[in-house]
Amino acid sequence: MLGDSLLAAPIFREDGEVEYYLPAGKWVNLLTRQVLEGPGWHRGVFDYHALPLMVRPNSILPMGGAQGPAGLRLHPGCHPVPVLL
């Protein structure tokens, strides 16, 4: 957890499978927009372009301009989002 609104689950396995715990409430994957409910354990398979980066709805995340954060090349399917609804 990074504060109360952001959770980044590490991936340690080569096959990308990860199991992570979400605290109570609604969570949205910042990169895929998948909505999940906590509390509970969740399992998924992720790669370097779609890690489990979960954020609570109505959180404000400073992200940088339309080109993405300075020096970071975004995956073609990812777009910077200044405010998550």
Buried (B, 14 or more C-beta within 10 A) or exposed (E): EEEEBBBBBEBEEEEBEBEBEBEEEEBBBBBBEBEBEBEEEBEBEBEEEBBBBBBBEEBEEEBEEEEBEEEEEBEEEBEBEEEBE
